[in-house]
């Protein structure tokens, strides 16, 4: 009985760069004849089938090759580059398990008499990740996104990352205690409670929220004429408020009626202003 010894079953992925994963996998096998002798320096016909679920499962991909063995009976091919009418890139690697069936004709033709089947124990990670990325990377736009916990008000050009703000206030609070108040889930909207990582917006971020205040408050609390803390501390103005000869610390704030941002020492970090938190996604 002729035998085929598959020596690389896990399959090595041939990746030339991170940005573009090639649709192929390296595969090697050692071929012996009926007497157990190595089939060396000989052109062989080879058919590769990728079977789904079991060793006798449906072939989701089939291709043929005519490689030549080396002096050690080793044949090397790249699955995904053979003659086929199938599309290797359409294999859903998450729907396994998968098995590799190898068939060989020692005459170099297609009368395959040597067969070997092995389970693909390690899914080709980069190919699987490529499929997963296309499935799990939604694109967002500016607007209300309950699935992200609030209102998307800043976004990257590809729409996959950005900032979302809460639709209700988390304060009022002093600046010193702001993060403690923000971190309490009970101070968030029902959608916001599904996430952590909320924080005070920077001065710039709060200005972007102000520019969209009509849309943001249409799905939550109204901003009204309230003043909100930013996370951006400030040295204050030239008419600094003094307590016992010591300058009080302060941070930038923004009034949502006038839109004016200010940092006068007349209101210190101990004063209570409103909080509207943001988080990255």
N, C-alpha and C positions, 0 to 999 in steps of 0.2 A: 504494500500500500504506500503510495507516495505521500509525503508529508510536507506541510508548510509550517515553519516555526516563526511566529510573529514575535519580534524582539522588542518592538516599541509599541505597546498597546495604548498607553496613555496619550500618545500623539503629541508631538512637539509643534508648537505654534510658531510659524515663521513670521515674525513681526519686524518690519523695517523702521517703523516710527510709531510714536504714540498717537499722532493725529490721524493717521490713516492705517487701519488694520487690513492687511491683504486677505482676500477670501481664499485661503489655502492652508493646508496643514502638511507637515513633513511626516512620512510614514516609511518604515523599513521592515523587511522580513527576510529570513533565511530560508532557502528552498533546498530540500533534499529529495532524491528520487526514491523509488520503491525499495532499493537496497540500503537506504539510509545514507547514500553518498551525496556530498555536496554537488549541487548543479552550478558549476563554475563557468564564468566567462561565456555566458549563453543568453541570447535574446529570448524572452518569454512573453507570452500573452497574459495580461493580468486584468481582472475585473474587480473593482471595489464597490461594495454596496454598504450604505449606512442604513441599518435596520432600526426601527423604533420599537421600544417596549420589551421585545424578547428576541432570542436568537433566530426565531422564525417569523419575526414581525414584518410589518410593511416596510419596503425599501423606499425611503424618502429621497434617496439620491443614489445614482449608479453612474459609474464612469469606467472607461477602459484605458489601459496603458500598454506599451510594449517596451519595458525597460530591459536592460542587460544586467545580469548578475556579475559580481566581481569574483576574484579568485577564492573568496571565502563563502560564495553562494549568496551574498547579500544583494538584495535589490532595494533601491531607494526611489521613491516617487513623492510627488506633492499632490495630495488629495485636493481637488478643486481645480486642477489644471488639465485633467484628462479629457478624452473624447466623450461627450455626453450631450443629451438634449435637456438635462435637468439644470436647475439653478441652485448652485451651492449656497448662495447668499440668502436664500429664503428658508433655510433650515432653522427651526425654532429650537435652539439648544436648551431652552428651559422646559421643554416638553418630553424629556427623556424618561427612562434611561435609553441610551443608544448603543448599538453594537456595530463593530466593523467586520464585515464579511469579505474575505480575500479569496479569490479563485484564480488559479494559474493553469496555463497550458504550456507545457515545456517545448512545444513546437513553435511557439510564438504566434499561434493562431487563437481561435476563440472556442476550442473544444476543451473547456476547463475540466480538469480531472483532479486537481489538488485544491482542497478547500479548508479554510480555517476561519473561525469566528470567535471574536473576543469582545468583551464589554468595554466600552469606552468609560473607564472609571473616573476620569477627570474631564469635565466639560471644558472645551477650549475657552478659557476665561475671557480673553479679549473679544472673541466673537460673541460670546454670551453677553458681555458688558455692552457691546455695541447695540445689541437688540434691546437690552434693558434700558439703555440711555434714551433710545428713541421712544420707549413706552412711558418712562417715568420722568421725563423732563418737560412738563407743560409750559406753555408760553402765556404770560400774563400781560395785562394792559392796565393803565391808570384807571382806577375805579374800585367799587366795593367788591371785596373778595372774601366772603365768609369763610371759605376753605383755608384762607391764610390768617384769619383772625381779625380782620378789620378792613381798612381802606388803603389800597396801594396808591401811594402818592409820589414815589420816586422809583425809577426802574432802569435797568441796563438796556442797551440797544437790542440785545437778543431776547429781552422779555423774560428771562429765566431767573433773574435776581433783582433785589431792590429792597425798598423799605415799605412797611405797612404801619399805619397808625391806628390806635384804638378809636372806636366810634363813640365812646363815652369817656367822661372825665374819671381820673383816679384820685383826684384831690378834692379840696385844697390841702396843702401841706407846706411846711417849711422846706427849704431846699435841702437842709441837712437830713431830713427824714423822708425825702421824696422816694428814694429807691426802695426803702422798706415798705412804703405804702404801695408802690407800683408792683412789688414782688408778691403781694397778697392777692391770690386768685379771686377772692370775693369782691375785689374792687374793679374787676374787669367785666366786660360784656360776656354773654354766653359763648360767643365765638372766640373771644380773646382768652377765655379760660382754658382752651385747648392747647395753649402754647406758653412757653417760658421765654426768657431772654428779653422781656420788655424793659425799656430804659427811658430816661429823659431824652428828648431830641436835642440836637445841637442848635445853635442860633440859626445856622443856615437851613437846617431841616425844618425848624418851626416856621420859618418864612415861607418855605414851599407848602407847608400845610395851610398857612394863611391864604395863599393864593388859590387854594382849592376848598376854602372853608364852606362855601355854599353847598358843594357836592358832599363833603364829608358829613356836615351836620344834617343833611337830608336823610341819612340812614342811621342817625344816632342823636346824641345830645347836641343842643345848639351851643355854639361858642359864646354868643351874645357879646357883651362888652367886657368879658372877663380877661384877666391878665394871667399869662401862663409862664412858668419857669422854663428856661433852657438849661442844658448841662454846661454851657459855656461860662466859666467864671471870668470876671473882669476886674481891672484895677480901679474902676469907677471913674467919676468925672472930676473936674478940677475943683468943684465945690463940695468936696468929700464931707460926708457926715462923720462926726467924731464923737466917740463915747469915752469919756475919761481920758482924752488925749490920744486915744488909739483908734486908727482907722478900722471900721468894720468891713469885713469881707462882703462881697456881693457877686451876683451873676446876672447875665442878660435875661431880660424878660420881654414879652411881647403882648401888647394889648390887641385883642381880636376885634375891637370896634374900629379903632383908628389905624391899626396895622403898624404902629410905631414900636420900635424896639428901643429899650433904654436900660441904663446900668447905673443910675444914680445911687449913691450910698444912703439916700433917705430911706431906702428899703433894704434891709440886710438879709442874709441867708436865714435869719431866724423868723422872718415874716412869712405869713401864709399866703401863697398864690396857688392857682389851679395847676393841675398836672394832666397832660395828655400824652401818653407813652407811645413809643415806636419800637419796632423790632425788625431785624434783618431776615430775609428769606432767600 
